């Protein structure tokens, strides 16, 4: 039996939950700083407010600004259908990791083109920074995929999850690869040591600078796409490295247990991200390669340990 | 469980090799020593030897508590919290540490155990820190990390007598104490702890 329909269903759950994850992250950060903070549903309210607003485009912008947000969101949605969330079947045709990484690169392409399109100063600057960082982060991502291939013998993310589920021991390589993937998550989603998502100061922003010219529905689509991308990365790190409890059959209690465990694991990852964001200040842009070099070094260590050292 | 502590040791080793922040340097060194102490306790429990427990005790008291405390104190007195102008900068140090791991994996991969390889890695990282830094207080970390590597050698297979091991650990403690005093004096005399300036002495 082919599980593509199930994958689409659980991908839709992920898409619906992705603003909730962002709201939860903001709430945890607010609680850690000692104030009450907006409700976890605030991100949904913001998105619905954006959907009611008029869309104004710069007179200089071309068809790229018109279709770019649609492309970003459609790529993100396609990508979310390709990863396991709470259920993993035995036979899967979707879910090649290299394809997922390329599709996630599509969001970046759309963002970069939109940033350049309206020929504003900040757009170009933000695009340059974003591509500078992703140029460094992408090789590390492919090294992580290489490690996963060496370790589990497949490139399909569903089969990696299944194989990891049946593996009883955790090796040093797994832990090193987990930390490495976590750093890539932070860099790719422009979280704190790289980019502060809370400010709109022109000297520091990366992601915000690219979408500065958008408004209304366009901004809604781009924001939703980047939230889905964040949710996809968290789901990937959870289901690749700590997949225990994920359901392998359609029994209702198993599915409920898997959903509960999935939410708990996601909250744990969000808690760690929030703790880093509260504790650490943003570092200079040219210090970012150092962080990625740590990630590179860790994944090289993981590959060496899994391949050459028993 | 040993795998977890080995990975903590490697992560902290990589961080030590390239970071320029004193806080990260001290805390990752303390974590590394803690992981080594826990490894020693685990091995002592497995092989039922008192030797490992004594090693763990020495590591815990000297490297997890005493040395970070002394260094923290001298840093507060000197007001250095980061090091700029490294000889080998952070980026290249991180890449270099991954090269070390590849070299270890290729040459020592099949015929030695995990503790030995991690020990070699720590010795190489310590040497990098020793060579690549300019400030005396960070150069001292090179010695400390090398000593951690030697402890890992010992618990792998190379049996060093306990008296020697204890001597080394005490030597490191004395090193930290003396460096704390000397660095303070250097700072007082030259207004810097950059070791390059010391060469200006010769006339």
Interface residues (C-beta under 8 A of the other chain):
Chain A: X169 X170 X171 X172 X175 X176 X179 X289 X290 X293 X294 X296 X297 X298 X300 X301 X304 X305 X307 X308 X309 X310
Chain B: X3 X4 X6 X7 X10 X11 X14 X15 X18 X90 X91 X94 X95 X97 X98 X101 X102 X104 X105 X106 X109 X110 X114 X117
